Amino acid sequence: MSFTDTDLIARVLSREDPNAFGELVRRHQSPVRAFLTRMTRGDSHLADDLAQETFLKAWKKLSSYRGGARFSTWLFGIAINEFRTAVRSRKEIAVEDLDDSPPEPQTAAADSHSRLRLDLTEALKRISSEERAAILLCCQNGLSHEEAAQALDCPLGTVKTNILRGKEKLKRHLAID
């Protein structure tokens, strides 16, 4: 039997199923870690730490989840807050303007799909964290603009603007017409 996130949350809160939160973590850890890895510009160690903090906070504050949004939206909201906390305390990930060092050369054997993925990863590193968060939440994680605004705790218009500006910058970095 497959439980919904809402069912699992109810089971956690009623203490009926000690493994229910573990199932929530299994369902959402990959998207949260991928989001945080891109937000931290590829720092997988920091992203893992932030993901762990995200799930610890979710565990502690699960009773405050009201169900007004999808669980994933609420969880990404916690993740972005953990990222913002890290930015305030670690200046090296707060710097928005990267140096324009040349990209590392690709091997001839690398196919165009992997080059595009690497190019996109590098281009995402070069846009602001607000633009990157909005694009990743909507385009990679399937949140609506409204859900992204809720997760990012900002106005809907700001999310739309950040997505539009971020996409334009990505096009320039990727030289896509």
Secondary structure, DSSP 8 states (H G I E B T S, - for coil): ----HHHHHHHHHTTS-TTHHHHHHHHHHHHHHHHHHHHTTT-HHHHHHHHHHHHHHHHHHGGG--SSS-HHHHHHHHHHHHHHHHHHH-GGGT--S----------TTS-HHHHHHHHHHHHHHTS-HHHHHHHIIIIIT---HHHHHHHHTS-HHHHHHHHHHHHHHHHHHHT--
